[in-house]
Structure formats: C-alpha cells, structure tokens
Amino acid sequence: MPVCPWETMGGMTPHADRPRELAAFLKAHRSRLDPADVGLSTPGQPRRVPGLRREEVAQLASISTDYYTRLEQGRLAGASPGVLDALAGALRLGEDERSYLFQLAGKTDQRPRKQTEPEGVRPQLQQLLDNLRDSPALVLGRYLDILAWNPLATAVFRDFARVPRLERNFLRMLFLDPQIRGRYTDWAPLARICVGFVRVTTNGHSEPRISSLIGELSLTDADFRTWWAEQHTSYETNGTKHLTHPDVGDYALDWQVLQTLGEQQLLMVMTAPPQSDSLAVLRRLAR
C-alpha cells in the first residue's frame, strides 16, 4: 500500500481538495478537545465555541499562532514531519488520525512503530468453514482482515486467494473492490456496520497498517470519510442482506457474526432464509 495513495490510485480525493479536507480535519479535532484535559482550564471565562482556540493549539504544538492559522487554512506544503508530529500530539490524535494527517500533507511518518504478526486461523476453524456446504462463511480478524473462507464464499463474492494479503480486508473491499461492493444491493447499511465495528476496535489506537487503511479510505471515499468522522460505535451482529450475482440475479441471505474465544476472531456465516429461493441459488453458484 503506497505511503501517499492519492498519488498512485484512481478515484482519490483530488489534489486541489486536500487543503479543504485539511482545514476541516484540524478544525474538527480542536473543537472536540476540552481545554481542561490539556491543562488550559480558564475558570470564569466562558467560551463562545467548544474546544480549543487556534492560539492554544499553537501553544501546545510549540509553533506560532500565525503558522498554525496558515496550516488550518490548508497551507501545509512546508510543514515538516516534526511539525506534524507536534500537531498530532497537541490534538491528541489516535494512530489512524495521525496517519491521515501525514497523508494529507504528503509526508512520511518516520516514527518507529510496533509491528504485529499476521493473524492465523486454527485448523479446526478452517475445517468448520469447509464443512459448511450450503453457507458462505468467512473468518475475519480483529480489524476485519479476511483470514479464511470456504468455497461457497468464493462463489458468492470472488476468489479471495487472488487478492494480495494486505488488501484482503473486508472493510477495504466493501469500499474499494467493485466486485465485493457490487454484490450488495443494499450496500450502505452493511458498510456503516463495518465502519462502526472498526471504530470500536481501534478506539483511537491501531497498528500502522490499519492506520494507513483508514487514511486511504478517508481520502478515497466520501461516505467512509463522513461515517468515520461521525464516530458511531454501535454495530449489528446479525440481519438479512440483499445480494446480486451476474450468474443468478438477486437473492437474500441471513447473516450472523460469532466471536471465537482466545483469538478474538469473527466467524461470519450466511444462510438462506427459510421459505426462500436462496438455497437453490447458493447451490447453483456452488456448481
């Protein structure tokens, strides 16, 4: 995944729009901070607007108010990684917001971060997947990485084995993969559920690859950018989704998500609703 995805991928936020995005980003984050939480309490001096003032952010970041004002106007071209690091600290940014700030500025975050090992799937869980003959099923990691799948999931969606591992993330594919996105005729509700789940899971802290993913999706998709900024932290674990496939047309599937113990992985299983034609559709896809 490139450091500056807007430079190498189609459909990204145009270069001319990044100053506007930056201004909105900085204003939103300073408005969410309580002055008392950063040692700037001013008893007896009511504020007309919530959050920090520009000069207070500048003070916390050890830069001039004029410089910060220019940054908030989207004039970020000369901002060094050190200034961006100071801003991230002043605004109490989590890993994903920090990554987004650096991507907006076109800079590389040089701060060393802890890398985590790729998640694996127990053989018994893979066997369970393979034994679900009439139910598409996926095993998802803590950030919705697609860790395992059964043959029927391949038939319903796509061949996940052909997707590079770092791109094989259900949230990413819902927004950026036309095959996955196009399978859902009621795409938006499911996409919002997944955004809410990842928002809860990261809770402002995530490994670098997921921070990069959040930044990429924020720059790429206006819906994701809006839903992520809303900070919804609720999501559903079951329901009915309406899908479509070029070989069989439209059909419905019930779905539910079960959490494994220990690994904190998710088993997402889709089943044909009772008294529907969906089971016959699934069997046609499985041929």
C-alpha positions, 0 to 999 in steps of 0.5 A: 500500500503506497505511503501517499495513495492519492498519488498512485490510485484512481478515484482519490480525493483530488489534489486541489481538495486536500487543503479543504479536507485539511482545514476541516480535519484540524478544525474538527479535532480542536473543537472536540478537545476540552481545554481542561484535559490539556491543562488550559482550564480558564475558570470564569471565562466562558467560551463562545465555541467548544474546544480549543482556540487556534492560539492554544493549539499553537501553544501546545504544538510549540509553533506560532499562532500565525503558522498554525492559522496558515496550516488550518487554512490548508497551507501545509506544503512546508510543514515538516514531519516534526511539525506534524508530529507536534500537531498530532500530539497537541490534538491528541490524535489516535494512530489512524488520525495521525496517519491521515494527517501525514497523508494529507500533507504528503509526508512520511511518518518516520516514527518507529512503530510496533509491528504485529504478526499476521493473524492465523486461523486454527485448523479446526476453524478452517475445517468448520468453514469447509464443512459448511456446504450450503453457507458462505462463511468467512473468518475475519480478524480483529480489524476485519482482515479476511483470514479464511473462507470456504468455497461457497464464499468464493462463489458468492463474492470472488476468489479471495486467494487472488487478492494480495494479503494486505488488501484482503480486508473486508472493510477495504473491499466493501469500499474499494473492490467493485466486485465485493461492493457490487454484490450488495444491493443494499450496500450502505447499511452493511458498510456503516456496520463495518465502519462502526465495528472498526471504530470500536476496535481501534478506539483511537489506537491501531497498528500502522497498517490499519492506520494507513487503511483508514487514511486511504479510505478517508481520502478515497471515499466520501461516505467512509470519510463522513461515517468515520468522522461521525464516530458511531460505535454501535454495530449489528451482529446479525440481519438479512442482506440483499445480494446480486450475482451476474450468474443468478440475479438477486437473492437474500441471505441471513447473516450472523457474526460469532466471536471465537474465544482466545483469538478474538476472531469473527466467524461470519456465516450466511444462510438462506432464509427459510421459505426462500429461493436462496438455497437453490441459488447458493447451490447453483453458484456452488456448481 
